[in-house]
């Protein structure tokens, strides 16, 4: 049985993992938060993009395009929707792609469980021969080209502005507390925060805020 000097509890030593009377060990994340002066941001919900490919029967193409226009308009009105588009097939193909982008999984799930979507799917079944479903999320969705993209330079400008804002804030708020850290470790922390904030918080907010500017005429 573990015995300790008077006034030191074996239960306390068992919780800290140290010897009797030893200082409690502090985890690395706690030390990091103490140096930064605040808790690190909790990752926000990730944006998600769904692409549904449908091979349409040749005699149903006109009807399918009318159906797609209606269903995409309904989807675009759902809370959390970041855009909905139809990609037409090439001259030797009859495969259409419907693209939906939502701010997070919960918004996408609300659309996929909706009675409006169920009704739309029931109407489209006689028009198609094959269906394929693809889903991507997080930072990857911002590097996936939209079927109806706006000028690429606008997304570039917005991304540069977002990276500049994050790195400037890091230099002003966090860097002064990391003077004793090696340069490589400071750079690694900066890059990590930029990627996490860019993909999970900043870019989802900016693409919603500047949606009309990013996709003029959409």
Secondary structure by P-SEA (a helix, b strand, c coil): cccccccccaaaaaaacccccccccccaaaaaaaaaccccccccbbbbbbbbbbbcccccaaaaaaaaaaaaaaaaacccccbbbbbbbcccccbbbbbbbcccaaaaaaaaacaaaaaaaaaacccccbbbbbbbbccccccccccccccaaaaaaaaaaaaaaaaaaaaaccccccccccaaaaaaaaaaaaaaaaaccaaaaaaaaacccccccc
